[in-house]
């Protein structure tokens, strides 16, 4: 899963979050979903923590819970498409447990 470093173009076997965002052209909205999952190093992240990241700059805390889930589903769809074939995936870990990051060939991802 080596991707080129944006600075020196050397291959990076275990990229940082910022390299992944840059290389796969992850939008700001998608990055707000990916950040808390990435920083958990493979541990489950509750959906509420992802919502907090998605709507951190909203003074009202975001839209209704129904709209938050719709936005999250749409964001996951786009993010999973961008990361397809990269060896990086986001897995649902079960009802009310949230989501976790999985990287092919890595025990735990490197956080940034």
Residue pairs with C-beta under 8 A, 6 or more apart in sequence:
1 13
1 14
1 15
1 86
1 87
1 88
1 103
1 104
1 105
2 11
2 12
2 13
3 11
3 12
3 15
3 19
3 20
3 23
3 86
4 10
4 11
4 12
4 23
5 11
5 12
5 19
6 19
6 22
6 23
12 19
14 103
14 106
14 109
14 110
15 23
15 110
16 110
16 112
17 34
17 35
17 38
17 39
17 111
17 112
18 112
20 26
20 34
20 38
20 83
20 86
20 88
21 31
21 34
24 82
24 83
24 86
25 82
26 34
26 79
26 82
27 78
29 54
29 75
30 75
30 78
30 79
30 82
32 53
32 54
32 56
32 75
33 50
33 53
33 54
33 72
33 75
33 76
33 79
34 79
34 90
35 53
36 45
36 49
36 50
36 52
36 53
37 45
37 50
37 90
37 99
37 100
37 101
38 101
38 109
38 111
38 112
39 111
40 100
40 101
41 101
41 108
41 109
41 111
42 100
42 101
42 102
42 107
42 108
42 109
43 100
44 93
44 97
44 98
44 99
44 100
45 98
45 99
45 100
46 96
46 97
46 98
47 69
47 72
47 98
47 99
49 98
50 72
50 98
50 99
51 62
51 68
51 72
54 62
54 68
54 71
54 72
54 75
55 61
55 62
55 63
55 68
62 68
63 71
76 90
79 90
80 89
80 90
83 89
83 90
87 103
87 104
87 105
88 101
88 102
88 103
88 104
88 109
89 101
89 102
89 103
89 104
90 99
90 100
90 101
90 102
91 99
91 100
91 101
91 102
92 98
92 99
93 99
93 100
101 109
103 109
